[in-house]
Amino acid sequence: MLKRRLRTAGKLLQQDRALARAAKRMPRPAPWEWVRPRLVPLLAGPSFDPPGEGLVRAATSIGCAVEFGVDLGGVHARVDRQVAERWECTPEQLLAAALANLHRRLAKLTPADVSGGAFSGRMIQRLERPGGCAASIVLLPDHLIRLFGEHDQVFAVPSRSTLVSFPIEMPPSVLADAIVEMEMDEPLPLLYDPFVLLDGRLRWQPDDDEPGFAEQARDWPAA
């Protein structure tokens, strides 16, 4: 446990240093014209804003909240309300620009970028983009299906850089153990419920107490 905590602390320190170095290359103040092509949506992790320093967040069509990051080459400077007001941008405008940029980036990926593996005797798939926003692919289901396939499956987002697909038949208890194990290796885990692709429609998993995801998901509202 101590080694894991030290490793996590080391990763966080590396990220902070990388962001500080990258931030020096930003124009100050950064104009909207410079920021717009670099803006990406980031799934909002567990956090509370300091008073007067709130980040900009927006609700997505699938239900989860996103923050906004300015991509500085694998690290992201997050957008706060004060900066967004200077750009005269609403959260909805930021979301539209960020999703458009994400769409262009994902268009460059192919199924060959997805790696296969196994967990608890079951086949799984993973897309990992260190320093990136792989988890944000759930915001664009068409790309999700193109990369992982259209079969029924469960998606976990242990971190913003990692997206994992599990078989729909995997028992929820086994899936929960797998996700927790992955999150424990992340310095900043997202702590999200799974997403489920069922009958070609993506839904956000609200509860895993029932026997199987497929049975529950058929009654969920579509995104």
LOFINU-905835 format. One record per residue: x, y, z of N, C-alpha, C in turn; residue in one letter; residue number from 1. Coordinates in Angstrom, 1 decimal. Each point is the difference from the previous one (the first is absolute). Example, Ala and Ser with C-alpha at 12.3 -4.5 7.8 and 13.67 -1.06 7.14 Angstrom:
     n.c1     n.c2     n.c3    ca.c1    ca.c2    ca.c3     c.c1     c.c2     c.c3   residu   num
     13.2     -5.7      7.8     -0.9      1.2      0.0      0.9      1.2      0.0        A     1
     -0.4      1.1     -0.7      0.9      1.1      0.0     -0.8      1.1      0.8        S     2
end
This chain:
     n.c1     n.c2     n.c3    ca.c1    ca.c2    ca.c3     c.c1     c.c2     c.c3   residu   num
      0.8     -1.2      0.0     -0.8      1.2      0.0      0.9      1.3      0.0        M     1
      1.1      0.0      0.8      0.8      1.1      0.1      0.7      0.3     -1.4        L     2
      0.4     -1.1     -0.6      0.7      0.2     -1.3     -1.0      0.5     -1.0        K     3
     -1.3     -0.4      0.0     -1.0      0.5     -0.9     -0.2      1.5      0.3        R     4
     -0.1      0.4      1.2     -0.2      1.4      0.3      1.2      0.9     -0.4        R     5
      1.2     -0.5      0.2      1.2      0.7     -0.5      0.0      0.1     -1.5        L     6
     -0.4     -1.0     -0.7      0.0      0.0     -1.4     -1.1      1.0     -0.5        R     7
     -1.1      0.0      0.7     -1.1      1.0     -0.4      0.5      1.4      0.2        T     8
      0.6      0.3      1.2      0.6      1.3      0.2      1.0      0.4     -1.0        A     9
      0.8     -0.9     -0.4      1.0      0.3     -1.1     -0.6      0.4     -1.3        G    10
     -1.1     -0.8     -0.3     -0.7      0.3     -1.3     -0.6      1.4      0.0        K    11
     -0.6      0.4      1.2     -0.7      1.3      0.1      1.1      1.1     -0.1        L    12
      1.1     -0.2      0.6      1.1      1.0      0.0      0.5      0.2     -1.5        L    13
      0.1     -1.1     -0.7      0.5      0.0     -1.4     -1.1      0.8     -0.8        Q    14
     -1.2     -0.3      0.2     -1.1      0.7     -0.7      0.0      1.5      0.2        Q    15
      0.2      0.4      1.3      0.0      1.4      0.4      1.2      0.7     -0.7        D    16
      1.2     -0.6      0.0      1.1      0.6     -0.6     -0.1      0.1     -1.5        R    17
     -0.6     -1.0     -0.6     -0.2      0.1     -1.5     -1.0      1.1     -0.3        A    18
     -1.0      0.1      0.8     -1.0      1.1     -0.3      0.6      1.4      0.2        L    19
      0.9      0.1      1.0      0.6      1.3      0.3      1.0      0.4     -1.2        A    20
      0.7     -1.0     -0.5      0.9      0.2     -1.2     -0.8      0.4     -1.2        R    21
     -1.1     -0.7     -0.2     -0.8      0.2     -1.2     -0.7      1.4      0.0        A    22
     -0.4      0.4      1.2     -0.8      1.2      0.2      0.9      1.2     -0.4        A    23
      1.3     -0.1      0.2      0.9      1.1     -0.4      0.0      0.3     -1.5        K    24
     -0.5     -1.0     -0.8      0.0      0.2     -1.4     -1.3      0.7     -0.5        R    25
     -0.9      0.1      0.9     -1.3      0.6     -0.4      0.1      1.5     -0.1        M    26
     -0.7      0.6     -0.9     -0.1      1.5     -0.1     -0.7      0.5      1.2        P    27
      0.3      1.1      0.5     -0.6      0.6      1.2     -0.5      1.4     -0.2        R    28
     -1.3      0.3      0.0     -1.0     -1.0      0.2     -0.3     -0.8     -1.3        P    29
     -0.4     -1.2      0.2     -0.3     -0.9     -1.2     -1.2      0.5     -0.7        A    30
      0.0      0.4     -1.3     -1.2      0.4     -0.7     -0.8     -1.2     -0.4        P    31
     -1.3      0.2     -0.2     -0.9     -1.0     -0.3      0.4     -0.7     -1.4        W    32
      0.5      0.8     -0.9      0.4     -0.6     -1.3      1.1     -1.0      0.2        E    33
      0.9      0.2      1.0      1.1     -0.9      0.2     -0.5     -1.3      0.8        W    34
     -1.0      0.3      0.9     -0.5     -1.1      0.8     -0.9     -0.9     -0.7        V    35
     -0.9      0.5     -0.8     -1.1     -0.8     -0.6      0.4     -1.3     -0.6        R    36
      1.1     -0.1     -0.9      0.3     -1.3     -0.6      0.7     -0.9      1.0        P    37
      0.3      0.5      1.2      0.7     -0.9      1.0     -0.9     -0.4      1.1        R    38
     -1.2      0.4      0.0     -1.0     -0.2      1.0     -0.5     -1.5     -0.1        L    39
      0.0     -0.7      1.1     -0.6     -1.4      0.0     -0.9     -0.2      1.3        V    40
     -1.0     -0.8     -0.2     -0.8     -0.3      1.2      0.6     -1.1      0.8        P    41
      0.0      0.2      1.3      0.6     -1.0      1.0     -1.1     -0.4      1.0        L    42
     -0.2     -1.3      0.1     -1.0     -0.5      1.0      0.3      0.6      1.4        L    43
     -0.9      0.6      0.6      0.2      0.6      1.3      0.2     -1.0      1.1        A    44
      1.2      0.1      0.7      0.3     -0.9      1.1     -0.6      0.5      1.3        G    45
      0.2     -0.7      1.1     -0.5      0.4      1.3      0.9      1.1      0.6        P    46
     -0.6      1.2      0.1      0.7      1.2      0.5     -1.0      1.1      0.4        S    47
      0.5      0.8      0.9     -0.8      1.2      0.3      0.9      1.2     -0.3        F    48
     -0.6      1.1     -0.5      0.7      1.2     -0.4      0.3      0.8      1.2        D    49
      1.2      0.6      0.1      0.3      1.1      1.0     -1.0      1.1     -0.2        P    50
     -0.3      0.7      1.1     -0.9      1.2     -0.2      0.6      1.0     -0.9        P    51
     -0.8      0.4     -1.0      0.4      1.0     -0.9      0.8     -0.4     -1.1        G    52
      0.3     -1.3     -0.1      0.9     -0.6     -1.0     -0.7     -1.2     -0.7        E    53
     -1.2      0.2     -0.3     -0.8     -1.2     -0.6      0.4     -0.3     -1.4        G    54
      0.1     -1.3     -0.3      0.2     -0.4     -1.4     -1.4      0.1     -0.7        L    55
      0.1      0.1     -1.3     -1.2     -0.1     -0.9     -0.3     -1.5     -0.2        V    56
     -1.3     -0.3      0.2     -0.4     -1.4     -0.2     -1.3      0.1     -0.8        R    57
     -0.3     -1.1     -0.7     -1.2      0.0     -0.8     -0.6     -1.4      0.0        A    58
     -1.3     -0.2      0.0     -0.6     -1.3     -0.1     -0.1     -0.5     -1.4        A    59
      0.3     -1.2     -0.2     -0.1     -0.6     -1.4     -1.3     -0.8     -0.2        T    60
     -0.2     -0.3     -1.3     -1.2     -0.7     -0.3     -0.1     -1.4      0.7        S    61
      1.1     -0.6      0.3     -0.1     -1.3      0.7     -0.2      0.1      1.5        I    62
      0.2      1.2      0.5     -0.3      0.3      1.4      1.2      0.3      0.9        G    63
      1.2     -0.3     -0.4      1.2      0.3      0.8      0.4      1.4     -0.3        C    64
      0.7      0.5      1.0      0.6      1.4     -0.1      1.4      0.0     -0.6        A    65
      0.3      1.0     -0.7      1.3      0.2     -0.6      0.6      1.3      0.4        V    66
      1.3      0.0      0.1      0.8      1.3      0.2      0.7      0.2     -1.4        E    67
      0.8      1.1     -0.1      0.6      0.3     -1.3      1.5      0.2      0.3        F    68
      0.8     -0.6     -0.9      1.4      0.1      0.1      0.6      0.6     -1.3        G    69
      1.0      0.8      0.2      0.7      0.5     -1.2      1.3     -0.9     -0.1        V    70
      0.0     -0.7     -1.1      1.0     -1.0     -0.3      1.4      0.7     -0.2        D    71
      0.9     -0.3      0.9      1.4      0.6     -0.2      1.0     -1.0     -0.3        L    72
     -0.4     -1.0     -0.8      0.9     -1.1     -0.3      0.0     -1.1      1.0        G    73
     -1.2     -0.5      0.3     -0.1     -1.2      0.9     -0.3      0.4      1.4        G    74
      0.0      1.2      0.3     -0.5      0.5      1.3     -1.0      1.1     -0.3        V    75
     -0.9      0.2      1.0     -1.2      0.9     -0.3     -0.1      1.1      1.1        H    76
      0.0      1.2     -0.4     -0.3      1.1      0.8     -1.6      0.2      0.0        A    77
     -0.6     -0.2      1.2     -1.4      0.0      0.1     -0.6      1.4      0.0        R    78
     -1.2      0.2     -0.6     -0.6      1.3     -0.2     -0.9      0.3      1.2        V    79
      0.3      1.2      0.6     -0.9      0.4      1.1     -0.9      1.1     -0.5        D    80
     -1.0      0.4      0.9     -1.0      0.9     -0.4      0.5      1.4     -0.4        R    81
      1.0      0.4      0.7      0.5      1.4     -0.3      0.6      0.0     -1.4        Q    82
      0.7     -1.0     -0.4      0.6      0.0     -1.3     -1.1     -0.1     -1.1        V    83
     -1.0     -0.9      0.3     -1.1     -0.2     -1.0     -0.7      1.3     -0.2        A    84
     -0.2      0.8      1.1     -0.7      1.3     -0.1      0.8      1.0     -0.9        E    85
      1.3     -0.1      0.1      0.9      0.9     -0.8     -0.1     -0.4     -1.4        R    86
     -0.2     -1.3     -0.3     -0.2     -0.4     -1.4     -1.5      0.3     -0.5        W    87
     -0.9      0.3      1.0     -1.4      0.2     -0.3     -0.6     -1.3     -0.5        E    88
      0.4     -1.1      0.6     -0.6     -1.3     -0.4     -0.8     -0.6      1.1        C    89
     -1.1     -0.6     -0.3     -0.9     -0.7      0.9      0.5     -1.4      0.1        T    90
     -0.4     -0.8      1.0      0.4     -1.4      0.1     -0.5     -0.8     -1.2        P    91
     -1.1      0.4     -0.6     -0.5     -0.7     -1.2      0.8      0.3     -1.2        E    92
      0.5      1.2     -0.1      0.9      0.3     -1.1      1.4     -0.7      0.1        Q    93
      0.5     -0.1      1.2      1.2     -0.7      0.3     -0.2     -1.5     -0.3        L    94
     -1.1     -0.6      0.3     -0.3     -1.4     -0.2      0.0     -0.3     -1.5        L    95
     -0.7      0.9     -0.8     -0.1     -0.2     -1.4      1.4      0.0     -0.7        A    96
      0.8      1.0      0.4      1.4      0.1     -0.6      0.8     -1.2      0.4        A    97
     -0.1     -0.4      1.3      0.8     -1.1      0.5     -0.4     -1.4     -0.7        A    98
     -1.3     -0.2     -0.1     -0.4     -1.2     -0.7      0.4      0.0     -1.5        L    99
      0.0      1.1     -0.6      0.4      0.1     -1.4      1.5     -0.4     -0.1        A   100
      0.8      0.5      0.9      1.4     -0.3      0.0      0.3     -1.5      0.3        N   101
     -0.8     -0.6      1.0      0.1     -1.4      0.3     -0.4     -0.8     -1.2        L   102
     -1.0      0.4     -0.7     -0.4     -0.8     -1.2      1.2      0.0     -1.0        H   103
      0.6      1.1     -0.3      1.1      0.0     -0.9      1.2     -0.9      0.4        R   104
      0.2      0.0      1.3      1.1     -0.8      0.5     -0.3     -1.5      0.0        R   105
     -1.2     -0.3      0.3     -0.4     -1.5      0.0      0.0     -0.5     -1.5        L   106
     -0.3      0.9     -0.9      0.0     -0.5     -1.4      1.3     -0.6     -0.5        A   107
      1.1      0.4      0.8      1.3     -0.5     -0.4      0.3     -1.4      0.6        K   108
     -0.8     -0.4      0.9      0.2     -1.3      0.7     -0.7     -1.1     -0.8        L   109
      0.5     -1.2      0.1     -0.6     -1.2     -0.7     -0.1     -1.1      1.0        T   110
     -0.7     -1.1     -0.3     -0.1     -1.1      1.0      1.3     -0.6      0.3        P   111
      1.0      0.2     -0.8      1.4     -0.5      0.3      0.6      0.7      1.2        A   112
     -0.5      1.1      0.4      0.5      0.7      1.1     -0.6     -0.6      1.3        D   113
     -1.0     -0.8     -0.1     -0.6     -0.7      1.2      0.8     -1.3      0.2        V   114
      0.4     -0.2      1.3      0.8     -1.2      0.3     -1.0     -1.0      0.7        S   115
      0.3     -1.3     -0.2     -0.8     -1.1      0.6      0.7     -0.5      1.2        G   116
     -0.7     -0.7      0.9      0.6     -0.6      1.2     -1.0     -0.9      0.7        G   117
      0.2     -0.4      1.2     -0.9     -0.9      0.7      0.0      0.4      1.5        A   118
     -1.2     -0.2      0.6     -0.1      0.2      1.4     -1.0     -1.0      0.6        F   119
      0.4     -0.7      1.0     -0.9     -1.0      0.6     -0.5     -1.0     -1.0        S   120
      0.9     -0.4     -1.0     -0.4     -0.9     -1.0     -0.9      0.5     -1.1        G   121
     -0.2      1.3     -0.1     -0.9      0.6     -1.0      0.8      1.0     -0.9        R   122
     -0.3      0.0     -1.2      0.7      0.9     -1.0     -0.5      1.4      0.3        M   123
      1.0      0.9      0.0     -0.3      1.5      0.2      0.8      0.7     -1.1        I   124
     -0.4      1.3     -0.2      0.7      0.9     -0.9      0.3      1.3      0.8        Q   125
      1.1      0.6     -0.5      0.4      1.3      0.7      0.6      1.0     -1.0        R   126
     -0.4      1.2      0.2      0.7      1.1     -0.7      0.6      0.9      1.0        L   127
      1.3      0.2     -0.1      0.7      0.9      0.9      0.8      1.0     -0.7        E   128
     -0.2      1.2      0.4      0.7      1.2     -0.6      0.6      0.8      1.1        R   129
      1.2     -0.4      0.4      0.7      0.7      1.1     -0.1      1.6     -0.1        P   130
     -0.4      0.6      1.0     -0.1      1.5     -0.1     -1.2      0.5     -0.9        G   131
     -0.8     -0.9     -0.4     -1.1      0.3     -0.9     -1.3      0.0      0.6        G   132
     -1.1     -0.2     -0.8     -1.3      0.0      0.5     -0.8     -1.1     -0.6        C   133
      0.6     -1.3      0.1     -0.7     -1.1     -0.6     -1.4     -0.2      0.6        A   134
     -0.2      0.2      1.3     -1.3     -0.2      0.6     -1.0      0.9     -0.6        A   135
      0.3      1.1     -0.6     -1.0      0.9     -0.6     -0.6     -0.6     -1.2        S   136
      0.5     -1.1     -0.5     -0.6     -0.6     -1.2     -1.5     -0.4      0.2        I   137
     -0.3     -0.2      1.3     -1.4     -0.4      0.3     -1.0      1.2     -0.3        V   138
      0.6      1.2     -0.2     -0.9      1.1     -0.4     -0.3      0.0     -1.5        L   139
      0.6     -0.9     -0.8     -0.2     -0.1     -1.4     -0.2     -1.5     -0.3        L   140
     -1.2     -0.5      0.2     -0.3     -1.4     -0.2      0.4     -0.6     -1.4        P   141
     -0.2      0.8     -1.0      0.3     -0.5     -1.3      1.5     -0.4     -0.1        D   142
      0.9      0.8      0.5      1.4     -0.4      0.0      0.3     -1.2      1.0        H   143
     -0.8      0.0      1.1      0.2     -1.1      0.9     -0.3     -1.3     -0.7        L   144
     -1.1     -0.1     -0.7     -0.4     -1.2     -0.7      1.0     -0.3     -1.1        I   145
      0.4      1.0     -0.7      1.0     -0.2     -1.1      1.3     -0.6      0.5        R   146
      0.4      0.4      1.2      1.3     -0.5      0.5     -0.1     -1.4      0.7        L   147
     -1.1     -0.1      0.7     -0.1     -1.2      0.9     -1.0     -1.1     -0.6        F   148
     -0.8      0.4     -1.0     -1.0     -0.9     -0.5     -1.4      0.3      0.5        G   149
     -1.0     -0.5     -0.7     -1.4      0.3      0.3     -0.6     -1.0      0.9        E   150
      0.7     -1.1      0.5     -0.6     -1.0      0.8     -0.3      0.6      1.4        H   151
     -0.9     -0.6      0.8     -0.3      0.4      1.3      1.3     -0.1      0.9        D   152
      0.2      1.0      0.8      1.2      0.0      0.8     -0.1      1.1      1.1        Q   153
      0.9     -0.1      1.0      0.0      0.9      1.1      1.3      0.7      0.0        V   154
      0.0      1.4      0.2      1.2      0.8     -0.1      0.3      0.6      1.4        F   155
      1.3     -0.1      0.4      0.5      0.6      1.2      0.9      1.1     -0.4        A   156
      0.0      1.1      0.9      0.9      1.1     -0.2      0.8      0.2      1.3        V   157
      1.0     -0.8      0.3      0.8      0.1      1.2      0.7      1.4      0.1        P   158
      0.4      0.5     -1.1      0.6      1.3     -0.1     -0.3      0.7     -1.3        S   159
      0.3      1.3     -0.1     -0.2      0.7     -1.2      0.8     -0.6     -1.2        R   160
      1.1     -0.6      0.3      0.8     -0.6     -1.1     -0.3     -1.4     -0.4        S   161
     -0.9     -0.6      0.7     -0.3     -1.4     -0.2     -1.5     -0.4     -0.2        T   162
     -0.3     -0.8     -1.0     -1.3     -0.4     -0.3      0.1     -1.5     -0.2        L   163
     -0.8     -0.8      0.8      0.0     -1.5      0.0     -1.3     -0.5     -0.3        V   164
     -0.1     -1.0     -1.0     -1.2     -0.7     -0.3      0.0     -1.4      0.6        S   165
     -1.1     -0.3      0.7     -0.2     -1.4      0.6     -1.2     -0.6     -0.7        F   166
     -0.1     -1.4      0.0     -1.1     -0.7     -0.6     -1.3      0.3      0.8        P   167
     -1.1      0.1     -0.6     -1.3      0.3      0.6     -0.4     -1.1      1.0        I   168
      0.6     -1.2     -0.2     -0.4     -1.1      0.8      0.8     -0.1      1.3        E   169
      1.0      0.9      0.2      0.8      0.0      1.2     -0.8      0.3      1.2        M   170
      0.0     -0.8      1.1     -0.8      0.3      1.2      0.4      1.3      0.6        P   171
     -1.0      0.8      0.4      0.3      1.3      0.6      1.1      0.0      1.1        P   172
     -0.1     -1.0      0.8      1.0      0.0      1.1      1.4     -0.2     -0.5        S   173
      0.2     -0.8     -1.0      1.3     -0.2     -0.6      0.5      1.3     -0.7        V   174
     -1.0      0.6     -0.7      0.3      1.3     -0.7      0.4      1.1      1.0        L   175
     -0.7      0.1      1.1      0.3      1.0      1.0      1.4     -0.2      0.6        A   176
      0.4     -1.3      0.2      1.3     -0.2      0.6      1.1      0.4     -1.1        D   177
     -0.3     -0.3     -1.2      0.9      0.4     -1.1      0.2      1.5     -0.1        A   178
     -1.1      0.7      0.1      0.1      1.5     -0.1      0.7      0.6      1.2        I   179
     -0.3     -0.5      1.2      0.7      0.5      1.2      1.5     -0.3     -0.1        V   180
      0.3     -1.1     -0.4      1.5     -0.3     -0.2      0.7      0.9     -0.9        E   181
     -0.7      0.3     -1.1      0.6      1.0     -1.0      0.0      1.4      0.6        M   182
     -1.0      0.4      0.7      0.0      1.3      0.6      1.1      0.2      1.1        E   183
      0.3     -1.1      0.7      1.0      0.1      1.0      1.4      0.3     -0.5        M   184
      0.2     -0.3     -1.3      1.3      0.3     -0.7      0.0      1.4     -0.6        D   185
     -1.0      0.7      0.1     -0.1      1.4     -0.6      0.2      1.1      1.0        E   186
      0.8      1.0     -0.3      0.2      1.1      1.0     -1.3      0.8      0.2        P   187
     -0.8      0.1     -1.1     -1.2      0.8      0.1     -1.1     -0.8     -0.7        L   188
     -0.6     -1.0      0.7     -1.0     -0.8     -0.5     -1.3      0.8     -0.2        P   189
     -0.8     -0.4     -1.0     -1.3      0.7     -0.3     -1.1     -0.5      1.0        L   190
      0.1     -1.2      0.4     -1.1     -0.6      0.9     -1.3      0.1     -0.6        L   191
     -0.1     -0.5     -1.3     -1.3      0.1     -0.7     -0.7     -1.4      0.0        Y   192
     -1.3      0.0      0.0     -0.8     -1.2     -0.3      0.3     -0.4     -1.5        D   193
     -0.1     -1.2     -0.3      0.2     -0.4     -1.4     -1.0      0.5     -1.0        P   194
      0.4      0.1     -1.3     -0.9      0.3     -1.1     -0.3     -1.3     -0.7        F   195
     -1.2     -0.1     -0.5     -0.4     -1.3     -0.7     -0.5      0.3     -1.4        V   196
      0.6     -0.7     -1.0     -0.5      0.0     -1.3     -0.9     -1.2     -0.2        L   197
     -1.2      0.2     -0.3     -1.0     -1.0     -0.1     -0.9      0.2     -1.2        L   198
     -0.1     -0.9     -0.9     -0.8      0.2     -1.2      0.3      1.2     -0.8        D   199
      1.3      0.3      0.0      0.5      1.2     -0.8     -0.2      1.3      0.7        G   200
     -0.5      0.0      1.2     -0.2      1.3      0.7      0.8      0.0      1.3        R   201
      0.7      1.2      0.3      0.8      0.1      1.2     -0.8      0.6      1.1        L   202
      0.1     -0.6      1.2     -0.6      0.5      1.2      1.0      0.0      1.1        R   203
     -0.2      0.9      1.0      0.9      0.1      1.1     -0.6     -0.9      1.1        W   204
      0.8     -0.9      0.5     -0.5     -1.0      1.0     -0.2      0.7      1.4        Q   205
     -1.2      0.0      0.5     -0.3      0.7      1.2      0.1     -0.9      1.3        P   206
      0.0     -1.3     -0.2     -0.1     -0.9      1.2      0.4     -1.3     -0.4        D   207
      0.9     -0.7      0.8      0.5     -1.3     -0.3     -0.5     -1.1      1.0        D   208
     -1.1      0.3      0.7     -0.4     -0.9      1.0     -0.8     -1.2     -0.5        D   209
     -0.5      0.1     -1.3     -0.8     -1.1     -0.5      0.9     -1.1     -0.6        E   210
     -0.6     -1.1     -0.4      0.8     -1.2     -0.5      0.8      0.3     -1.2        P   211
     -0.5      0.7     -1.0      0.8      0.2     -1.2     -0.3      1.4     -0.7        G   212
      1.0      0.5     -0.7     -0.1      1.3     -0.6     -1.1      0.0     -1.1        F   213
      0.0     -1.0     -0.8     -0.9     -0.1     -1.2     -1.4      0.1      0.4        A   214
     -0.4     -0.7      1.1     -1.4      0.0      0.5     -0.4      1.4      0.5        E   215
      0.9      0.7      0.7     -0.3      1.3      0.5      0.0      1.0     -1.1        Q   216
      1.0      0.0     -0.9      0.1      1.1     -1.0     -1.1      0.1     -1.0        A   217
     -0.8     -1.1     -0.2     -1.1      0.1     -1.0     -1.0      1.0      0.5        R   218
     -0.1      0.2      1.3     -1.0      0.9      0.6      0.5      1.4      0.2        D   219
      1.3      0.3     -0.3      0.6      1.3      0.3     -0.4      1.0     -1.2        W   220
     -0.1      1.3      0.3     -0.3      0.9     -1.1      1.2      0.1     -0.9        P   221
     -0.2      0.2     -1.2      1.1      0.1     -1.0      0.6      1.4      0.1        A   222
      1.3      0.0     -0.3      0.7      1.3      0.0     -0.5      0.8     -1.2        A   223
end
